[in-house]
Amino acid sequence: MKITLASGSPQRREILEKLGVEFEVVVPGVEELTGGDPEIEVVENARRKAGAVGRGGIVIACDTDVVLDGKALGKPADEAEAREYLDRMSGRAHTVISGLVVLVDGEERSGLERTTVVFRDLSEAEKERYVRFGEWRGRSGGYAIQTLGSTLVARLEGSVSNVVGLPVGLLAELAPELLA
């Protein structure tokens, strides 16, 4: 059965490759919802991505965001905003949410994954180093947990693969045939 990943995310591709899944990538050109209930939006954005590329077989689409104080942060536009995100998250918990939609021969299976991430109290030097490193670019919440961003984290409750960008446990639940 043909498997399509509806995403240009290199992290999502890498996770599927490490799972031994053979797939093609189709980057959906859809307008994403913003500004409303983050949990509804991530599922709807994933649904839009899946629908834009759905052509039979299995289609995997995911949308991930970082939620702080009930609002999705999105991706920082520049260094100043990346620094602001670090200032706001330092010493605090936030939630990484992912909406996952899998289409199996047109049948939709969907779910939501939540992971709590607690940042350490970050020094000014640590914040500056991270912003200079540039890993925040194109990342929801302005960090990536899989590399230098891991130094920002005090603890995590839930799925680390969700924080990277594709909740593997939820994927296995929605599409067990992928990992059979």
Helices and strands as residue ranges (DSSP letters): E 3-5, H 10-18, E 24-25, H 38-53, E 58-68, E 71-72, H 79-89, E 93-104, E 107-119, H 124-133, G 140-142, G 148-152, E 153-157, H 160-164, H 168-174, G 176-179
